[in-house]
């Protein structure tokens, strides 16, 4: 076990039935074990077969007792559907990171007119009230570009991997062991695509911060007459 490993990592994966939440949690759990963590996890499927909410709790550390994460203690939230991001936002700790799939799958309550699906601005505001580190991934679009919509969960895992101290070899190995042999290559490609998307967003944010800093320096220079 690496002496520099975090004391604990609490991760929620949310989505709806058919999106591969359980497989994603299995891969993540395998990766944690491979990296030397004690891992406990719990999957709650509810009415998953009908497109209902699915959530997986994954807890990692040197020693983990309970598989369930307490509200306000989640370090990382990976959401495969936008509404699920809002539903589970109160589980985030201050400074947590959120990665969500920018896709709407309205539940039956919305389809029946009993509820209103939140708009993009409401989703962003809800998440922003908990953390500044959130990343919207066009997972369905990326999956379509790869020619296989079933790899959405692996794309999103790739995005999440940017915030976990696991080696690329570990991810490649556990993904290859979990998916069918004929699907290994496309899933590894999907994982890299998700990771690359977050790398792009981080680079863009860094460039914008640099530009903002330069602008602030110019404003300061103009105001002080230096």
Steps between C-alpha positions, in 0.01 A plus 500: 500500500630844406580709809369806313157354430204702630368384836160441345312557176119499496344483155138500382405381153144586398288450193192318377431141406679386185791744521748256650535649848561161664770401249667838552497448877643148459787631287566782746497260793741266320733792430501599866584148613775473238652822636510364854185650652247331722181544297136474601214569262123487484276513192136610528301423189145595597285481185808487278339283235242776442752780468488579870779645709812290562772596747824336605696590814872419477719562804878452498765537767755320712207349691132547416216378723176606332426503125259794530605864469354755740343820367757774467794259480525413129838584345406421139162486329476334161155544349395339174184714480442867582202472734683242708777759549250734666339222704827401662667841532431515874734204548800708390757627746642849461764494227378177341530441126202425277505342156163468328368387166322788328200286408137521608291186546170629644342270760138389485395784732618751239348308210166500682519872568528450876843661523727733303843395380770748615660719234874512437538820703325344801724193482811720483383724786419203722842344446680835523344557843694195619826517306693695237640181352236361268529374145221440250585223254314451172514127558226399259657711224844346560351150505319565172828615348657171606211313341379332819257662746554216747844634598357812667584366846862437401529850352380644829741282698780637287391851592485407870846340484656846476419546870624164625860395578484179296752406233400462132614137513255430782208647308592313182526172689175522697298619200640216288407250773145628546367548145453225238810426295356636176415828673837565665648723230196727463468536878866593539457755221189635672688529831778700334242726331337587832833569662605717207183710527574594861863572410370739234269675745775535760736646240235749386433603860872552562531717188200706604641546850827619349319749276293623793819550700661701222189715466496561875865606492425747220208643695720540805769672294250741347346587835823561692680686223817299551 
